[in-house]
Amino acid sequence: MKEQNRIWISVDGGGTKTELCACDSSGKKVYDEFFGRSNYKTAGRDTVKNTLTLAFREMMEALGIQMEHVAGIVLAIAGCDSRQDKKVYTEMMLSAGIPEEKLFICNDTEVIFRALSDEDGVCVVAGTGSIVCAYNKIEMFARVGGWGPPLSDMGSGYWIGTEILRRMVRWLDGMEEQKLPVFQKIEERFARPDVELSWVLAGLTVTEMASVSSLVFEYAGQGDEVCRKIIHQAAQLLVEQITALCRKAGFLKRIPIVTVGGLFSDENFCRKVEDGVQRALKEKEISFLKPVGSPAEDGLHYARKLFP
């Protein structure tokens, strides 16, 4: 097989969507598409298995290749935290015709971190959920958060969404007099003519609750004090988790911190987290790194390292 015919694949799977990228031996991206959810803990095994099977089949057909052309695959999944989780995803991939020797499965934070840093350091993800992980050159050796709702995922899109939805339900119940402007947008998004709105909101999925965070950011940007307070609290919760992990991990001096996830696309939010960490760990040399492309695109660099 000619080297130029080989491709490397990176998959970034989350609670909301899955991105599948592929590149050739020159590093040029030759495929980039989005599919459904791939965290089996929130979407279910059958749904995720179907998502991944469809994603790989469509990619193979689009590129006109067979599995023999694939040099290696990095499958980075939110919620892939244990040996049992890796076993579940391995079985899914085997059933999709992916040989185990061409496969590396990890938590989504690991591939992002290793694509950007060769040092010991931290990766913070704040999207639908949240997690903070510490990595050395071999493995993830400490973590804070990421245990799933409702007990964890502090400062995430899910957390932000539930905070405003709690206030809305209290307003609907007559426990609060103030109707916030954001409530109207939430009602427009979720109201059903046959079901009381409180019941609809109480039955939202984790993904749907996390989607409400975009409205909170929107109204915070317009000066709404309640929404601004929620965003500030979310940033502080992430600062607390990052600070706790850095002390737990015992980093001596320099700490590279990779920040990734939809919430960090908001510059004000990102600045709140960075400033908070700098103040809390002022005795450390902190540097913040951001993905150049999407997590899946950055993951291609790691795939080429693993499968030369």
JODA-V570727 format. One record per helix or strand of 3 or more residues. SS is the DSSP state (2 for helix, 1 for strand). FROM is the first residue (numbers start at 1). TO is the last residue. If there is no record, write none. Layout:
ss:SS from:FROM to:TO
ss:SS from:FROM to:TO
This chain:
ss:2 from:3 to:5
ss:1 from:7 to:13
ss:1 from:18 to:24
ss:1 from:29 to:35
ss:2 from:40 to:43
ss:2 from:45 to:63
ss:2 from:67 to:69
ss:1 from:70 to:77
ss:2 from:83 to:95
ss:2 from:100 to:102
ss:1 from:103 to:107
ss:2 from:108 to:116
ss:1 from:121 to:126
ss:1 from:130 to:135
ss:1 from:140 to:145
ss:2 from:157 to:172
ss:2 from:181 to:190
ss:2 from:197 to:202
ss:2 from:206 to:211
ss:2 from:213 to:221
ss:2 from:225 to:249
ss:1 from:254 to:260
ss:2 from:262 to:265
ss:2 from:267 to:280
ss:1 from:285 to:290
ss:2 from:295 to:306
